[in-house]
């Protein structure tokens, strides 16, 4: 596998040349600082761009074109990393060595036609309904809903925003708004292109030089890392009642003063050991030993400076679960945690990194991390995870402090607990 990054002036072209796959995968990522007011229109724009183009004006004609290109696959997404909102367009197609000459260029041009020749006046209402359905569906997934409500308590932090968007904003978006915002994206977003497969690099460069129509050279990079949460004297607590069969207990932990090494390697090991899998400390303590919960997990967002612990617990066990979590966090700060859990956490993370190299999108994700946070090569990442010590875990655990609790409970649960 050979990686080369070409400076194309207005964007960077990343080519990962490998004969590991019969396909070629192309990913185009546009990023800018996240703005709450832009989340909804950005999601709608993504839907419209993947729905039709000037050359393929209907969804049916678009599908027929993908079939003619040997069942080419398309995918678009919006997501957030730290302070950045990232819109991606990806395609995977058979390498022309297995089809016919010229198909690599035709397939790439098809993707770029979606990006640079969109029909922004087509099926707006249909795409709006799809976005509306996504926004409203959040309430139906109690795990995601409770986590979103927990993060919402931080108000102006980037992770407090609803990634699906907002109904009020959706209703106001016009065709003119979409065209104006599209021009903004193409002109001002930072763009990166990734190509994975067995390719002629000179040919790939020429294709993008001719057809990738981004020409703005001066774009503003910003810090990826979000601000730390302010210190508090007392843990904040929020409650909401709903029609739920199990209480959702969500805890937000503030991470203070992480070093770059802790952010990249130590905190992931800490969170994995604490609540990453069914082999974690919290799972053993809360579910296996006491049967207080249906599940308990911990996930770290190092570039947001937060960690979340979330659990679905049986009615009446809320206080017991909170006590166990607090006791566990305190024990780790004293260095009291099992060696096997510590080693298992490192092994799980390393296995996940290795597995990511088995598919093209995992490879692109690895190299995009190199772009965003200067992440080293896979071999060095694995080596750095292996170097994490129990002392590192103890030191980083002292930077983890419970900040906010959110409890989503049944209509009569709180009264019955008294």
VENFEN-V910986 format. One record per pair of residues at least 12 apart in sequence whose C-alpha atoms are under 7 Angstrom apart, sorted by the first residue. I is the first residue (numbers start at 1). J is the second residue. If there is no record, write none. Layout:
i=I j=J
i=I j=J
This chain:
i=1 j=16
i=1 j=17
i=1 j=18
i=2 j=16
i=2 j=17
i=2 j=18
i=3 j=15
i=3 j=16
i=3 j=17
i=4 j=16
i=9 j=217
i=10 j=214
i=10 j=215
i=10 j=216
i=10 j=217
i=11 j=191
i=11 j=192
i=12 j=191
i=12 j=192
i=12 j=193
i=13 j=192
i=13 j=193
i=13 j=194
i=14 j=193
i=14 j=194
i=14 j=195
i=15 j=194
i=15 j=195
i=15 j=196
i=16 j=195
i=16 j=196
i=16 j=197
i=17 j=196
i=17 j=197
i=17 j=198
i=17 j=199
i=18 j=196
i=18 j=197
i=18 j=198
i=19 j=197
i=19 j=198
i=21 j=197
i=22 j=94
i=22 j=95
i=23 j=92
i=23 j=93
i=23 j=94
i=23 j=95
i=23 j=197
i=24 j=92
i=24 j=93
i=24 j=94
i=24 j=95
i=24 j=196
i=24 j=197
i=25 j=91
i=25 j=92
i=25 j=93
i=25 j=195
i=25 j=196
i=25 j=197
i=25 j=360
i=26 j=90
i=26 j=91
i=26 j=92
i=26 j=194
i=26 j=195
i=26 j=196
i=27 j=88
i=27 j=89
i=27 j=90
i=27 j=91
i=27 j=193
i=27 j=194
i=27 j=195
i=28 j=88
i=28 j=89
i=28 j=90
i=28 j=192
i=28 j=193
i=28 j=194
i=29 j=86
i=29 j=87
i=29 j=88
i=29 j=89
i=29 j=191
i=29 j=192
i=29 j=193
i=30 j=86
i=30 j=87
i=30 j=88
i=30 j=189
i=30 j=190
i=30 j=191
i=30 j=192
i=31 j=84
i=31 j=85
i=31 j=86
i=31 j=87
i=31 j=189
i=31 j=190
i=31 j=191
i=32 j=84
i=32 j=85
i=32 j=86
i=32 j=189
i=32 j=190
i=33 j=83
i=33 j=84
i=33 j=85
i=34 j=83
i=34 j=84
i=34 j=85
i=34 j=158
i=36 j=161
i=39 j=163
i=39 j=165
i=40 j=164
i=40 j=165
i=40 j=166
i=40 j=169
i=40 j=170
i=43 j=78
i=44 j=127
i=44 j=128
i=44 j=131
i=45 j=178
i=46 j=76
i=47 j=127
i=48 j=120
i=48 j=127
i=49 j=114
i=49 j=115
i=49 j=118
i=49 j=119
i=50 j=76
i=50 j=114
i=52 j=114
i=52 j=118
i=52 j=119
i=53 j=113
i=53 j=114
i=53 j=117
i=53 j=118
i=53 j=119
i=54 j=117
i=54 j=118
i=54 j=119
i=57 j=119
i=69 j=107
i=70 j=94
i=72 j=91
i=72 j=92
i=72 j=93
i=73 j=91
i=73 j=92
i=73 j=93
i=74 j=90
i=74 j=91
i=74 j=92
i=75 j=89
i=75 j=90
i=75 j=91
i=76 j=88
i=76 j=89
i=76 j=90
i=77 j=89
i=82 j=224
i=82 j=225
i=82 j=226
i=82 j=303
i=82 j=304
i=83 j=158
i=83 j=224
i=83 j=225
i=83 j=226
i=84 j=224
i=91 j=111
i=105 j=207
i=112 j=212
i=120 j=175
i=120 j=178
i=120 j=179
i=121 j=175
i=128 j=170
i=132 j=167
i=134 j=164
i=135 j=164
i=135 j=165
i=135 j=166
i=143 j=248
i=146 j=248
i=146 j=250
i=146 j=408
i=147 j=250
i=150 j=250
i=150 j=406
i=186 j=214
i=187 j=214
i=187 j=216
i=188 j=216
i=188 j=219
i=190 j=219
i=194 j=364
i=196 j=360
i=224 j=303
i=225 j=303
i=225 j=304
i=226 j=303
i=226 j=304
i=226 j=305
i=228 j=256
i=228 j=305
i=229 j=254
i=235 j=402
i=235 j=403
i=235 j=404
i=236 j=403
i=236 j=404
i=236 j=405
i=237 j=404
i=237 j=405
i=237 j=406
i=238 j=405
i=238 j=406
i=238 j=407
i=239 j=406
i=239 j=407
i=239 j=408
i=240 j=407
i=240 j=408
i=240 j=409
i=241 j=408
i=241 j=409
i=241 j=410
i=241 j=411
i=242 j=408
i=242 j=409
i=242 j=410
i=242 j=411
i=243 j=410
i=243 j=411
i=244 j=409
i=244 j=410
i=245 j=410
i=246 j=312
i=246 j=313
i=246 j=314
i=246 j=315
i=247 j=312
i=247 j=313
i=247 j=314
i=247 j=315
i=247 j=407
i=247 j=408
i=247 j=409
i=247 j=410
i=248 j=311
i=248 j=312
i=248 j=313
i=248 j=407
i=248 j=408
i=248 j=409
i=249 j=310
i=249 j=311
i=249 j=312
i=249 j=406
i=249 j=407
i=249 j=408
i=250 j=309
i=250 j=310
i=250 j=311
i=250 j=405
i=250 j=406
i=250 j=407
i=251 j=308
i=251 j=309
i=251 j=310
i=251 j=402
i=251 j=404
i=251 j=405
i=251 j=406
i=252 j=306
i=252 j=307
i=252 j=308
i=252 j=309
i=252 j=402
i=252 j=403
i=252 j=404
i=252 j=405
i=253 j=306
i=253 j=307
i=253 j=308
i=253 j=400
i=253 j=401
i=253 j=402
i=253 j=403
i=254 j=305
i=254 j=306
i=254 j=307
i=254 j=400
i=254 j=401
i=254 j=402
i=254 j=403
i=255 j=305
i=255 j=306
i=255 j=399
i=255 j=400
i=255 j=401
i=256 j=399
i=256 j=400
i=257 j=399
i=262 j=396
i=263 j=302
i=265 j=384
i=265 j=385
i=266 j=388
i=266 j=392
i=266 j=393
i=267 j=396
i=268 j=300
i=269 j=345
i=269 j=346
i=270 j=393
i=271 j=298
i=271 j=299
i=271 j=300
i=272 j=345
i=273 j=341
i=273 j=342
i=273 j=345
i=274 j=298
i=275 j=296
i=275 j=297
i=275 j=298
i=276 j=297
i=276 j=298
i=276 j=299
i=280 j=341
i=281 j=341
i=282 j=296
i=283 j=296
i=286 j=321
i=286 j=324
i=292 j=313
i=292 j=314
i=292 j=317
i=292 j=321
i=293 j=311
i=293 j=312
i=293 j=313
i=293 j=314
i=294 j=312
i=294 j=313
i=295 j=311
i=295 j=312
i=296 j=310
i=296 j=311
i=296 j=312
i=297 j=309
i=297 j=310
i=297 j=311
i=298 j=310
i=315 j=413
i=316 j=417
i=332 j=394
i=332 j=397
i=333 j=394
i=333 j=397
i=333 j=398
i=334 j=394
i=335 j=394
i=346 j=385
i=346 j=386
i=350 j=382
